[in-house]
């Protein structure tokens, strides 16, 4: 009897929780649904009626892909190029820091040396330093490097330069991601069985061989977590791209420009935004498990 | 297209070059005849490239910025504390600092409480409902703040003549209220609060995920024991579950706190810092890129840094404590 009452209470609780969550989830999804719907409306309706009127009366709505044509038009917004530029920034800016961080994480986990704790504390401390703190001086450093590059014969006009180009973005993204990357990878490597590494040492393997043949294959989950985290971060970044890769418009830059001129209708901004979120959402839904693990491992950034 | 080719080359050559660099350094160190020196140097084969990168692009520039904060607009002469006295003499800057404080007071707390609420509510709903609900809440995390700004600016938008296309004004109108341009509404910082909604919307999934993992790690027996002792659901939650997930809640709070202190993109996208929604992160950007004043921009950053130092100390301390447990 008592058990039954308990079950009823539990059922009641579950029903209440489900209803509350449904309300929360609808509120949460509304803006995204608005994005999806508006992108496929025509200009007149998008500037005169709310997007929900299109859903409430879907058969009398003039669904169109007109906005996408505007957005992809090379004479107009040319978002296809922005999309490619974003890939060109994001992919190397994901892979490069991982390579460096993996080596460092190995050093911090499996090698004993003086000052190890101090160096690592520095890295932990740097995780919270705001990017803004370094930006000004790094910009100036790159300008100085460009100046120096013009002394190279054949480059008097500075055709070969760093500021505003992809490599500048890769370098800056790598450096800013480094503390978190080293931290996440080291935390993961700490959980690997050290007996295995000692056994390999006794068998005469060098640190290099252990790193490459043992540690890297075993660290794949952590490497994947960080890769997803970093990729989403760089893809969605506006700050670094604006300041360091100014010669190539990335998606965030283009959308912000669209937003500045939304007089041509919200459908254009939404179509652009939709294109910009396609890749991160795909990555996110396909690799959610790894992403969540990455978050749990390095909840600091 | 050339961008993609450069990127492709970087993806292939970058890791190869990196590996070659480490390999070469390793080779060089192994050439050293003295075993003692070799042993002392070999760890640095692994860590020195990262130390150099961090030193050149994080530590040195940060110190440089601190020095710039005491120099004039184009960093040609020292001006003492003039940048700071100028900043604090400006009522707009005082408002900026007040806004930052408001952000810090509201966003981390609301995010953690909401994340905790969602994590608790979804916990016992069965795997399918839990997964669907969580995915929807979590999704905004994958979206850039720029895209989020565009979506939310539409939601908050205002039409001067009749039909409202922004959902907020449509709701206000449906309840008989008068639609207003929300993002320009400075009364009680309502525009700042509405921008905070965007950040909470984006971050709640993060808080939920970590807190949900923590809740699932709470041993069933402890909750059962409490309910046998006659504790109500609320009592069991506050006295048994909450203390066990407190550590996670604090770390989520700190993480959101740090990102809130230096918030930039979303305010830049929503209002550009106008209508008194400015914060330090945006002010830095304006000082440097719009007014070309390196001194003042650096001074703004230095203030931000000073505010962050206590959190930094806390982080390093927590790490040290964890190391002792290991």
Contacts between the chains, C-beta under 8 A, distances in Angstrom:
chain1	res1	chain2	res2	distance
A	10	B	124	7.7
A	13	B	124	7.4
A	13	B	233	7.6
A	14	B	124	6.4
A	14	B	125	6.2
A	17	B	121	4.5
A	17	B	122	7.4
A	17	B	124	7.2
A	17	B	125	6.1
A	18	B	125	6.2
A	18	B	129	6.5
A	20	B	121	5.9
A	21	B	118	7.3
A	21	B	121	5.3
A	21	B	122	6.1
A	21	B	125	7.2
A	21	B	129	7.6
A	21	B	133	5.0
A	24	B	118	6.6
A	24	B	121	7.9
A	24	B	133	7.8
A	24	B	137	7.2
A	25	B	132	7.9
A	25	B	133	5.4
A	25	B	136	4.8
A	25	B	137	6.7
A	28	B	136	5.6
A	28	B	137	5.4
A	28	B	139	7.8
A	28	B	140	7.2
A	28	B	201	6.8
A	28	B	204	7.9
A	29	B	136	5.4
A	29	B	139	7.9
A	30	B	155	7.6
A	30	B	167	6.6
A	31	B	148	7.7
A	31	B	151	4.4
A	31	B	152	6.0
A	31	B	154	7.9
A	31	B	155	5.6
A	31	B	201	7.3
A	32	B	139	6.8
A	32	B	140	7.4
A	32	B	143	7.8
A	32	B	151	6.8
A	34	B	151	6.3
A	34	B	154	6.1
A	34	B	155	6.5
A	34	B	167	6.8
A	35	B	147	7.8
A	35	B	150	7.8
A	35	B	151	4.9
A	35	B	154	7.8
A	38	B	154	6.7
A	46	B	165	7.3
A	47	B	165	6.8
A	48	B	163	5.6
A	48	B	165	7.2
A	49	B	163	5.8
A	49	B	165	6.4
A	50	B	163	7.5
A	50	B	164	6.5
A	50	B	165	5.0
A	50	B	166	7.5
A	50	B	167	6.5
A	50	B	170	5.3
A	51	B	154	7.8
A	51	B	165	7.4
A	52	B	167	7.0
A	52	B	170	7.6
A	84	B	1	7.0
A	84	B	3	5.8
A	84	B	4	5.4
A	85	B	3	5.3
A	87	B	3	8.0
A	87	B	4	6.6
A	87	B	7	6.5
A	88	B	3	3.8
A	88	B	4	5.6
A	88	B	6	6.4
A	88	B	7	3.8
A	89	B	7	7.7
A	91	B	7	5.6
A	91	B	10	7.9
A	91	B	11	5.6
A	92	B	7	5.5
A	92	B	10	3.9
A	92	B	11	5.6
A	92	B	14	5.9
A	95	B	11	5.6
A	95	B	14	6.4
A	95	B	15	6.2
A	96	B	10	7.3
A	96	B	14	5.0
A	96	B	15	7.4
A	96	B	18	7.2
A	99	B	14	7.1
A	99	B	15	4.7
A	99	B	18	4.5
A	99	B	19	7.2
A	100	B	18	6.3
A	100	B	49	5.8
A	100	B	50	5.4
A	100	B	53	6.7
A	101	B	50	6.8
A	103	B	18	7.9
A	103	B	22	5.7
A	103	B	46	4.9
A	103	B	47	7.5
A	103	B	49	6.9
A	103	B	50	7.2
A	104	B	46	6.2
A	104	B	47	4.8
A	104	B	49	7.5
A	104	B	50	3.9
A	104	B	51	7.9
A	106	B	46	5.5
A	107	B	43	5.2
A	107	B	44	7.8
A	107	B	45	7.8
A	107	B	46	3.1
A	107	B	47	4.0
A	108	B	47	6.6
A	111	B	42	7.2
A	111	B	43	4.0
A	111	B	46	6.5
A	112	B	43	7.5
A	113	B	40	7.2
A	113	B	43	4.0
A	113	B	44	7.6
A	114	B	40	7.9
A	116	B	43	7.6
A	117	B	323	7.6
A	119	B	47	7.0
A	119	B	51	6.9
A	120	B	319	8.0
A	121	B	316	5.1
A	121	B	319	7.0
A	121	B	320	7.3
A	122	B	54	7.9
A	122	B	59	7.9
A	123	B	54	7.1
A	124	B	315	5.7
A	124	B	316	5.3
A	124	B	319	5.0
A	125	B	312	5.0
A	125	B	315	6.8
A	125	B	316	5.3
A	126	B	54	6.4
A	126	B	58	5.5
A	126	B	59	7.4
A	127	B	315	6.9
A	128	B	258	5.3
A	128	B	308	5.7
A	128	B	311	5.7
A	128	B	312	5.0
A	128	B	315	5.9
A	129	B	58	6.7
A	129	B	62	6.2
A	129	B	305	7.2
A	129	B	308	7.1
A	129	B	312	7.4
A	130	B	261	7.3
A	130	B	262	4.0
A	130	B	281	7.6
A	130	B	301	7.1
A	130	B	304	5.7
A	130	B	305	7.0
A	130	B	308	6.5
A	131	B	262	7.2
A	132	B	262	6.4
A	132	B	264	7.7
A	132	B	281	6.4
A	132	B	284	5.0
A	132	B	301	4.9
A	132	B	304	6.6
A	133	B	61	7.3
A	133	B	62	4.6
A	133	B	65	5.4
A	133	B	301	5.1
A	133	B	304	7.4
A	133	B	305	5.6
A	134	B	57	6.5
A	134	B	58	5.4
A	134	B	61	3.8
A	134	B	62	5.4
A	134	B	65	6.9
A	135	B	61	7.5
A	135	B	288	7.8
A	136	B	61	7.3
A	136	B	64	7.5
A	136	B	65	5.5
A	136	B	68	6.3
A	136	B	288	6.4
A	136	B	294	6.0
A	136	B	297	6.3
A	136	B	298	6.0
A	136	B	301	7.5
A	137	B	60	7.1
A	137	B	61	3.4
A	137	B	62	7.6
A	137	B	64	3.7
A	137	B	65	5.6
A	137	B	68	7.4
A	138	B	57	5.9
A	138	B	61	4.9
A	140	B	64	8.0
A	141	B	56	7.8
A	141	B	61	7.0
A	166	B	3	6.4
A	166	B	6	5.6
A	166	B	7	6.6
A	166	B	10	7.4
A	167	B	6	8.0
A	167	B	10	7.4
A	170	B	10	6.5
A	170	B	14	7.9
A	171	B	57	7.0
A	172	B	57	6.8
A	174	B	53	6.9
A	175	B	53	5.2
A	175	B	54	6.6
A	175	B	56	7.7
A	175	B	57	3.6
A	175	B	58	6.0
A	176	B	57	7.6
A	176	B	58	7.3
A	178	B	50	5.9
A	178	B	53	6.1
A	178	B	54	5.7
A	178	B	58	7.8
A	179	B	54	7.0
A	179	B	58	7.7
A	182	B	50	6.4
A	190	B	326	7.3
A	206	B	26	7.9
A	207	B	26	7.9
A	207	B	42	6.8
A	207	B	45	8.0
A	207	B	46	7.4
A	208	B	22	7.8
A	208	B	23	7.3
A	208	B	26	5.6
A	211	B	46	7.7
A	232	B	142	6.0
A	235	B	144	7.2
A	236	B	142	8.0
A	236	B	143	7.2
A	236	B	144	3.3
A	236	B	145	7.0
A	236	B	146	7.5
A	236	B	147	7.8
A	237	B	144	7.6
A	238	B	144	7.1
A	238	B	145	7.3
A	238	B	146	5.3
A	238	B	265	5.2
A	238	B	268	7.5
A	238	B	269	7.9
A	239	B	264	6.1
A	239	B	265	6.6
A	248	B	3	6.0
A	251	B	144	7.8
A	252	B	144	5.5
A	252	B	146	4.2
A	252	B	147	7.7
A	252	B	265	7.9
A	255	B	146	5.3
A	255	B	147	6.3
A	255	B	150	6.0
A	256	B	146	5.5
A	256	B	149	7.8
A	256	B	268	7.8
A	256	B	269	6.2
A	258	B	150	7.5
A	259	B	146	7.9
A	259	B	149	6.8
A	259	B	150	5.2
A	259	B	153	6.6
A	259	B	269	6.7
A	262	B	153	7.8
A	266	B	154	5.3
A	266	B	157	7.7
A	266	B	165	7.1
A	269	B	150	4.9
A	269	B	154	7.5
A	270	B	150	6.9
A	270	B	151	7.6
A	270	B	154	7.2
A	272	B	150	7.8
A	273	B	147	4.3
A	273	B	150	4.8
A	273	B	151	6.6
A	276	B	144	6.6
A	276	B	146	7.6
A	276	B	147	5.3
A	277	B	142	7.2
A	277	B	143	5.1
A	277	B	144	7.4
A	277	B	147	5.3
A	280	B	142	4.4
A	280	B	143	6.6
A	280	B	144	7.4
A	281	B	139	7.0
A	281	B	142	5.4
A	281	B	143	7.4
A	283	B	142	7.3
A	284	B	139	7.2
A	284	B	141	7.6
A	284	B	142	3.7
A	285	B	135	7.4
A	288	B	135	7.2
A	288	B	138	7.7
A	292	B	209	5.5
A	292	B	213	8.0
A	295	B	206	6.3
A	295	B	209	5.9
A	295	B	210	6.5
A	296	B	209	7.3
A	296	B	210	6.1
A	296	B	213	5.8
A	299	B	206	7.9
A	299	B	210	5.8
A	299	B	251	5.5
A	299	B	252	6.4
A	299	B	255	5.0
A	300	B	251	7.9
A	300	B	254	7.8
A	300	B	255	5.8
A	300	B	258	7.6
A	300	B	315	7.1
A	301	B	255	7.2
A	301	B	258	8.0
A	301	B	259	7.4
